[in-house]
Amino acid sequence: MSNFIKVPFCKPFVNDFEVSEVKNTILNGWLTTGKISMEVERMIAEYTGAKHCVLLTSATAALHLSLEYIKRFVIKKDLKVYVPSLTFVSTASEVIHAGGKVIFGDVDDTLCLNPASKKDFNAVIPVHLTGVKAYTDYVCPVIEDSAHLIEKDQCKDNPNFVCYSFYATKNLTMGEGGAICVNNQEAADWFRKASHHGISKDGWKRYESLNNWQYEIEFVGWKYNPSDVLAAILKQQFGKLEIIQKERQRCVDIYNLYLGNSNKGLHLYPVLVSDRSKFIRAMADEGIQCSVHFLPLHKMKAFENCKKDDLHKTEYYGKYLVSLPLFPSLTNNEIETICTIAKKTGLLINP
């Protein structure tokens, strides 16, 4: 196998604008949660149509806090959460960290959680896998795992908690980071305190004046508040969002044209192959870096005791899915080359 990378799986869409913003933030002397984080929260809320946004250290933190809030203030009993098995580990692990039980559900042909009418769960975490919007209209509390999707007015009049990721590989990035968007003032206030140890007054409020040192620990919280240094990256990313989405759509359209697919998500471009190890190795030999999203969680040792439905589609997709490179600066010629090499393997399964 070659050790060179001709086309990486992912490449962040960053340049000197992010560098300048980070430099200015560092030179301003305030490095942790402060003015920049609050400014970015306003930008996210305005774009998504949410009344409130709380910036955090990760989407994992967003999922955890959402589950803790629902457990404490909404259902007020043991959590039993319906989640897809075909997802990143955080979707299920945070249910367990919140003291809940995981109930794995199957996916449909969109790769998103198959809607269920069973009554053996009291909360749901649908995942907008690859950037395709999942079904979210359940009668119980819903936490949307939107790590792969951010859309204009996505949260407008939305009763759900919507959790975003700004990890290094995501459409918008701050390196490491996430957020919760809500339309509930009480929940937003709790999330803000919970992300900073349950303290009534965060560091910025305590230090912004000369005599504002008093505070109360209202409850035992967590350490999920973000850094202004990383938030500065996201601030500049928002100025590029329109072109980021446009270029990702271009890439998806060209892939669809060459491969005869009808993929819609703008975060990942999945294909099905008959022998995944052989396919990824063949692509790597040509310098093309691919990935897998995801290996089913219900087959992992950590989740072997979790309840699960019939997951035949999850097991099928979990065995044959491969994600091809997808990022804004990927050129048309590079996509054509990727598709030519992928077809040459003879391992692609026709859609």
Buried (B, 14 or more C-beta within 10 A) or exposed (E): EEEEEBBEBBBBBBEEBBEEBBEEBEEEEBEBBBBBBBBBBEBBBEBBBBBBBBBBBBBBBBBBBBBBBBBEEBBEEEBBBBBBBBBBBBBBBBBBBBEBBBBBBBBEEBBBBBBBEEEEBBBBBBBBBBBBBBBBEBEBBBBBBBBBBBBEEBBEEBEBBBBBBBBBBBBBBBBBBBBBBBBBEEBBEBBBBBBBBBBBBBBBEBBEEEEEEEBEEEEEBBEBBBBBBBBBBBBBBBEBBEEBBEBBEBBBEBBBEBBEBEBEBBBBBBBBBEBBEEBBEBBBEBBBBBBEBBBBBBBEEEBEEBBBBEBEBBBBBBBBBBBBBBBBEBEEEBBBBBBEBBEEBEBBEEE
